[in-house]
Amino acid sequence: MAELPSAAVIRIAKANGAERVGSDAVKIIIEKTEEYVGQLTKEAIKLATHAGRKTLKEEDIEMAAEKSFK
């Protein structure tokens, strides 16, 4: 079940130039975004654990994001 609200996804898409967003597009954007957030979180957890922490910090997310875009 999707956790992200459709309205927020539509607002983001429109803010980035989409005039209209179909319901099928919203569904796949939500699906892919949730997959990415899950992968990003898993990588950030590895970094925090390596640093001896249980708490995710901004630096963990930033490093994980940099790694995923390379």
N, C-alpha and C positions, 0 to 999 in steps of 0.2 A: 504494500500500500504506500502510495506517495505521501511524503511528509511536507514537501514544499507546496505552498498555495499557488494555484493556477493564476490568480490575479497578480501576484507579485512577478511571476514569470512573464506574463503579458506586458506588465509595466516595464520590465527590464528590456524586453525585446523591442518595444516601441521606443524606448529611450535610446536605443541603439540603431534606430532607423527603420524598423519594420512598421509598415502602415497597418497591416492586419496580420493576425496570427491565428491559424487554424487550430482547432482542438487537438488534431492529431500531432501537430507541431509542438504544442504545449506539452502534450504527454511525453514525447520523446526528449524534449529539452529537460523536463523534470527527471526522467529516467537517467539520462546521461549525466546530469548535474549531480544527482545523488550517488551515482557510481564514482564520479570523480572525487566528491567529498569523502567517500568511504576510502578510496585508494590514498588520497592525500592524508587522511587521518592515520591510516595504518603506517604509512611511511614516517609521519611525524612521531608516532608512538615509538617506533624503532629508534629515532634520534633522541627522544627524551629518555628512553630506557638506557641507551648508551651513555647518556650524561648522568645517569644515576637518579633520574627523577621519574615520578609517576604523573606529574602534572604537565600537560602540554602548555608550551609557551609560544608566544608570537614567533620567536626565532626558530622553533621547530617547524612551524607551519611554513614560514618563509623559505627555510632550507629545503623542505619537502617539495614545495611548489617549484623552486628553482630546478631541483633534480628532475621533476616530472616534465618540465618544458624543454629539457635538453635533448 
